[in-house]
Amino acid sequence: MAGRGVPMHRSIVVRLLATSILVAICAVVGTAWLAVQTTTQAIRQEQGRSLADDRYLYDVLTEFAATHRGWDGVAPVLDRLAQRTGQRITLLTADRQPIADTHPGPSPTDRRPTATIDPLDGPDPRAVGPYRLTKDERALVRKWADGVLGCMTHNGAPGEAVEEPTGRLTVRARSAAIGDVAALNCGGVRYPYATKTEDRALSDLERRVARCLGSKRTIAIGPGFFTKEGPSPKVDACITSSRRDQLRPYVAPPALLYVGDPAATGEPEVFSLSGDNLVSIAWVTGAVLALTVASTVLVGLRLVRPLRALAAAAGAREPMPVAGRDEIGHLATVLNDLSERRDRSERQRKAMISDIAHELRNPTTNIQSWLEAAEDGVTPTDRHLLALLLDETSQLSRILDDLRDLAAADAGTLRIHPEPIRLGSVLGVAAEAHRGAAEAGGVRLTTLFDPRATVVADPVRLRQVAGNLLSNAVRHTPPGGTVTLRAGLTGRDLVLEVSDTGTGIAPDDLPYIFDRFWRADRSRGRNTGGSGLGLAIVRDLAGAHDGTVDAVSTLGAGTTVTVRVPTGPVSGTS
């Protein structure tokens, strides 16, 4: 299955097959895990909802039993609860006689009840019976509560009155930080006196407790069902049982609550994974895995075929066949483009080497010729000869320096060292260095900038940029022409501009003037056309400053080259 000369473990088909199998296994395991987790979560949510519904049903029916003497009238309540929960609700007496049912069908007498509704289990606080206050007593308690609330508000601690099932009012502060202190300071949290209704009910309760204790002594019980004798388990048990006996005529008797599915006719169905279910899952999983393997093999073979064609074309150094618009077709297009750029770079490299050899050959040939002439006695060894040799050596040194700068730019090691400088100390010096050459050629060199202006830049590289531009402009400006050096700050950028009234550049040649060793007139030699590296170095130096360089030119009218580099904060002029 692997390609010729390719180890099996490195074959695309094998690796793709292994990856697909792994993906398939992970997908099956992940799907199973996800299904289990989702099902478990759904069951838990359903159980939680069912428990919440059961608690709500229990609370509503317990309240009904606590506030009614019997179960008459409970059917409408059950119907509302059934509509809300979607369940069948059945109430049976303690001896399993029907009270009410929301759905037809046999009574669930053979099942355990969901809950037992008994308002006396506790007893429930809503079972008040004979302790319910009359209308006048409620008004009396309300008047007391209003007085306490007014006092609390006056003291900066507003509160509220909460009504208890008996009709009593409990006063509470609205701020939890204040607590019940404000209410206690204004008259208490609860009405401090027992009403006539409560006196009668509490007296009856005290008699019942005395009988429970088997004593003729009366146990004084307050409205909160507390005694003054301190905690006693026996007394507390008697108070609880006596209250139940006292409240029993006022509440509904205990009832059995059944909650279930309205459509269920028996016990709920239990689902489990049988042996057949496990075998079915295994077969389906195996089929999915086999289908994945077969698909992977077919896709892998289809992928390898064009890749082999690409490898063969690359080995023969031929254009890559573009078989389609997929990833492999895109790869072939990219490889073809890369091959074309490689060939173009190779041609440029050869041309550059030829240009470098030509540029270095001229000064070295001149030096050798003058030295041979001096050795043969043809040329006297005088100051004129030494000046010629020094000029050629300087030219050779400048070419080598330019090549070193370009090599540093290509390698990414061209570094700048910005510092605060005055334009006069850099651009002024560069202008004066070329003023002699300009005057010798009959060219007028002018400068337009504030020499006191301070910027942050590399002074050596900035002078090199200005020098290269001025040298190039003076060399291409005929006698009687003008070269102008302008500089100034535009926002946070230093804009350096060199314009001339020289020969200009043709529009077709303008995009290439920053290329290395490029000359518009290929017939011009070094003496008239320079080395062809000056503008290329300007471009790289501007880029090292994170700046830009561009040029505009009119053939026969002149050229303007503009360099724009960002500078640090300027300190103005002085």
N, C-alpha and C positions, 0 to 999 in steps of 0.2 A: 504493500500500500504506500510505503514511503517512496519519495522521488529518488532518482538515480543519484548516488553519492551523498545522500542525506540520511543520517542515522534515524532509526525508527522513532526514537524518543523525541527527535526534533522535527518530525514530519508535521506539517500543518494539519493534515487529516487526523493523525493520532492525537495531537494536542486538542484539536477541536472536538474530537470524539470524547476524549476524557473530560473536557470541560463541560460538554453537553450532558454526559452521564451524571457528573457531579451536580450540574444545575437541576437536572431532572429529579435526582434523589433529594436535593434540598427543597425543590418545589413540592414534592410529595410529602416529605416530612413537615415542611412548613405549613402546607395546606391542612394536613391532619392536625397539627398542633393548633392552628388557627381555628379549625372547626371545633376542636375540643374546648378551647378557651372561650370561643364565642358562645357555644352551647352552655358551658358552665356559667358564664356571666348572665346569659338569658335566664337560666334556671334560678340563679341567685336573685336576679331582679324580680322574677315572677314570685319567688318566695317572699321577698321583701314586700312586694305590693300586696300579696295575700295576707301577710302578717299585719300590715298597716290597715287593710280592710277589716280584718278580724278584730283588731283593737278598736276601730271606729264603731263597728257593730256592737261590740260588747259595751262600750261607753254609752252609746245612745240608748240601748235597751236597758242598761242598769239605771240610767237617769229616769226612763219611763217607769220602771218598777219602783224607784224610790219616791216618785211623785204621784203615784196612783195606787189605789187600794186593791186593784185587781188588774188582769190583763185585758179587760174589755177595752176595745178601741185600739188595740195594738196593730191590727191588720194593715191599716193605711201606712203606719210607720214602717212595717216590714216591706210593703210594696215600694216605698220611696228608697229604702236601703237596697233592695234588689235591683232597682233601676240604676242606682249609682255604681254598685259593685258588679252587676251582671251575674250574680250568684243566686242559687236557690236558698232561701232562708226559712227554717222550720223551727217552731217553738213547741215543746212538749212539756207537760207537767212532770213533776218529780217521779210519778208512777207511769210516765211515758204515754199520757193521754194527750191528744192533739189540742193545741191552743190556737195556732194560726200557721198557715203555710203559703208561701208566695207562688208555688207551682203545683200543679196536680201530680198525683203519683203516690205510690205507697210511702208511708211514713218510715223514716230511717231508724226504726226502733232497734235494728240489729247492729247498729254501729255505735261507736263511742261518740258522745256529744263533743262538739267543738269547744263549748264552754258551758258553765252553769251560771245563770243569771240570778244572783241573790243579793238584793240591796242591803241586807243585814250582815253581809260578810264584811266586817270592819267595825261598825256599820259604815255604809257609804255616807259621806257628808251631806249629800243632797236629800237623804231621808231625815226629815225634820219632825214630821208628825205633829205632836202637841206643842212643839216649841216654836211654831210659826207665829210671828207677831201679827197683831191686828193692825188695821189701818191707822188707828190713832197712835198706837205704839210706834209704828214706823215713822209717823210724823214727828213724834217726840225724839226719836233717835236721830232723825234727819236734822232737827233743830240743833241738837247737841253737836253733831258733826259739822254743821255750818259754822258754829261758833269756834270750833277747834281749827277749821280750815282758815277762817278769817284771822285768827291769832297767828297761825303759821305764816300766812301771806304778809301780815304786818311785820313779822320778824325776818322777812327775807327768805323764807323757806316754804314756798308754795307746795301744797299737797293735793291729794285726791281721796275721795271716799269710795271704797269698794264694798258692794253689798254681798252679804253672806246669804246662803240658802234660807236661813230663818227670817231674814229681813233685817238683821242687824247690819251696822255699817262699821267697817274697819278703816281708819284713817292712816294713810301712808304718805311719806314725803316723796315728791317726784324725783328727787336726786338720790341715787343710791348712796352717795358719799355722806349725806346727812343722816340717813337711816331714820329710826323711830324716835331719835332724841327730841327733834322739834315737836313732834306730836305729843310726846310725854310731857314736855314743858308747857304745852298749851291745854292740857286737860286729859290726856290719855290717848291710847291707840284704839281702844274699844269702849263702848258705852259702859260706864262703871257700875251701873245698877241693873238689877234684874227687874224685868217688867212683870206685870200681873200674870200674863200668860206663862212666862218663864218660871215665876214663883210656883204656880200650880203644878207645872210639869216637873220642876226640880223637886218639889215636896213629894210628889208621887214616886219619883226616882229614888229619893232618899229612903222612903219606906220599903221599896223593893230591895234596895241594897242592904238595909237592916235585916230583912228576912233572909237574904242570901247569906249574910254573915252569921245568922243565928243569934243575934244580940238585940237587946232592947235599946241599946245606945244608938242614937241617930247620928249618921255621918253627914256633915254639912257639905253640900256640893254646890259650887259656883256655876255661873253661866257657861264657863269653858269646860265643865265637867272635871274640875279639879277640886281636891279636898285640901283642907288646912292641916291635915295630920301628916303630910309628907308622903313620899312614894311608898306604896305597899303593894306587892304583887297580888295579895289576896283581895285587897280593896279594889284594885284596878280591874281584876277579873270579874268581881261582882258588879262593878259599875258597867262594864262592857256587856255582860249577860243580861243585866237588868235593863239596859237601854234597848237591847234587842227585843226583849219581851214587851217593853213599853211601846216600841215602834211597830211591832208586828201588825197590829190592826190597821195601820196607816199605809202599808206598802203592799206590793203584789207578792204572792208566794213565789218561792224559787221555781225556776223553769230551766229546761235543757235546751241549749241552742245548737242547731245543726246548720252548717254552711257547706254547700257543695255545688257541683256543676249541674245546671238545669237539665242538660241532655243525658246525664249519666243515669243508667238504670241499675248499676251495681257497683262493685268495687272498681276503682280506676285502673286502667290498663297499664301494665308495667312493660316497658320496652327494654330489651337486652340484646346484645350481639350474640347471635347463635353461631354454630359452626358453619352453616351455609353462608351467613353474612360475612364471616371472616374470609371464607374461600372466595366469595364474590369480590371483596375488596382486594384480595391478593391478585386475582385475575385482572382486574381493572388496572391495578398498579403496574403489573407486569406488561400489559398491553401498551400502557402509556410509555413505559421505559423502552420497550422494543421499537415503538414508533419513533421515539426520540433518537435512538441509535441509528435506525435506518435513514431517517432524515438527515442526521449529521453526516453519515457517510456520503450520501448523494451530494449534499451541499459542499462537503469538503473536496470531493473529486472535481466538482464544477469550479471551485475556487482555485485548485491547484493547476488546472489546465492553462488558464491565462498567465498565471505566475511563471510557469515553465517557459511559456513563450516570451515573457519579459526577460527572464534570465538568459535565454538563448540569444535574443536580440542585443542585450547588454554585452554578452561575451563577444559577439561579432562586431561590436561598435556600430550597430545599425539603429535607425529610428525604431522606437518602441511601438509595437502594434496597439492601437487604441481599439479595444474590442467592444466597448460599450460605455455607458454613462454612470456606471456604478463606481465603487471605491477603487477597483483595479483599473478601470479606464481612467479615473482621475490620477491614479498613481502613474500610469503610462504617460499621461500628458505632462505631469510634473517632471518625470524623468527625462522626457524629451526636451523640456524647457531647460532643465539643469544641464543636459548634455550640450545644448546650444550655447548656454552661457559659459560653460567650461571651454568650449572651442573659441568663443569670442574672447574670453579672458586670456587664453593661451596666445591668441594672435596679438592682443594688446601687450602681453608680457614680452613677446618677441620684439614688437615694435619699440617698446620702452627700452629694452636692453640695447637695441640698435641705436636709439637716440642718445642714451647715456654714453655709449661707446663713442658716438660721433662728437658729443659735447666735450668729452674728456680728451679725445684724440687731438682736437684743434689746439688747445693750449700746450699739451705735451709735445706735439709735433713742432710748434713754434719754438718752444724752449730748446728742444733738441737741435733744431736747425741753427738757431743763434749760437748755441754752444759749439756746434761743429764748425761753424764759420769762424768763431773766435779761435778755436783750436788750430784751424788751418791757416790762420793769419789773414783771412779775407776781411774780417770785421775786427776793428781794434777793440780791445777790452777797455772801454771807457765808461763814464757815467751814463751816457746814452744807452749803451748795451745793458748796463745793470738796471736802468729804469724800465727798459722793455721786458727784461726777464722778470723783474718784480711785478710788472703789470700782468703778465701772463700767469705768474704764480698766484697772484691775488684772485684773478678770474677763476683759476682752477680751484682755489680754496672756497670761493663763493659757491661754485657748483656743488662741491662736496658738502658744504653746510646746508645748501638747499635740499640735497638728496637725504641728508641725515634728518632734517625736519620732516620731510615727507614720509620717511620710513617710520619715524616716531608717531606721526599721525596715523599711519596704517596700523601700527601695533597697539595703538591706544595708550601710548606712554607719553604723549605730548602734554606737558604740564604747564600751567600758568600760575603765576604768583602775584595776585592782585594786591595793590597797596594804594593809599591816597597819593595822587600825583597831580601836578598842574600841567595843563595842556601846553603851556609855553615851554616847559622843560623837556617835553617829549616831541610834540608835533613841530614846535619851533626849531628844535635841533635837527629833526629830519628834513625840514624845509631848507635850512641853511646848508646841510650836507649836500643837497642836490642843486643848490642855487648856482654853484660854479659850472656844473655840466649844462644847466639851462642857459646861462649867459654865453657859454662857449658855443652853443647851438643857436643862438639868437632867439631864445624863447624867454618870455617874461613869466616869472614865477611869483604868484601872489598868494597871500594867506588871509583868511577871513575867520578868525576865532578869537575868543577872549583868552589871552595867555594866562590870566590869573584864575580861570575856572578850575575847580578841583573835582576830580572824579576818582573812582576806585577801579583800577585796571592794572594789568601787567605792563610796566613801562617798556621793557625790552621788546615784548611781542607787539605792543601797540606801535612803537617806533618802527619795527620791522614791517608791519602792515602799511604804515604811511610811506616808508621808504620804497617798498616794492611798487606801490601805486604811483608815486611820483616818478620813479625811474622809468616805469612803463609809459607814463604819459609824456614825459620829456622826450623819450626816444621816438615816439610816434607823432610828435608835433613839429611841423616844419618851421624854419626861421620866420620870425615875425608873429608867431602864434603865442598863445597864452595858456598856462597851466595854473589852475586855482585849487587851493586846498582849503576846504571849509570844515568846520567842526562845531558842534554845539549839543546841548542837552535837550532832548524831547521827552518829557516825563522822566522816567528812570533810565532811559536809553541814551547812550552816546552815539551820535550820528556823525560819521566821518565820510566826507565826500571829496573826491578828486575828479575834476573835469578838465578837459583839454579841448583845443580847437584844431585837433589833428586830423588825420586821414579818415578816422571813423572805421566802423566795422559793418560788413554786410549783414543783413538780417539773417541769412542762412548760416553765417558763421558765429553769430552772437551766442547761441547756446553752448558753444564749445570753448569759449575763451578761458574758462577756468580748468580745462583739462591739461594734464601734464604734457609738456613738450609740444603743445599745439601752437601753430603759427598760421595766421590767415594766408600769408604768402610763403609757401614752402621753399621758394627759391632763395629767400633771404638767409644770410648766414648769421653767425653769432654776433658779429660786430654791429649789425643793424637790427636784428630781431631778438637778441637776448637768448637766454637758455630755454625759455618756454616754461619755467617753473615758478616765476614770480606770482602770477595770479592764482595758481594752484595752492601755493603756500598761504596767500591771503585768505582763501576759502577755508583752509584747515585751521588757521589761527582764529578766524572769526567763529568757526564751529567750536573751538576749544573754549571760547568765551561765552558759549551758548548764544552766539549771534548769527547774523545772516549777512550775505553779500549779494548784490545784484548789479547789473549794468544796463544802461540804455545808450544807444549810439545811433548816429545818423551818418551814413556814408558820405564822406567829404566834408562834414561839418564838425565832427568831434564826438567824444565819448565821455560819459559820466559813470563812475563806479561809486556805489554807496555801500558803506559798511555800517551795520547797526548792531551794537553789542550792549547788553544790559550792564549797568554799573551798580556799585553799592551806593549807600547814602552819601550825597555830596555835601560838602561843607560850605559851599558858596564861593564867593570871591573875597579877596582881601587886598 
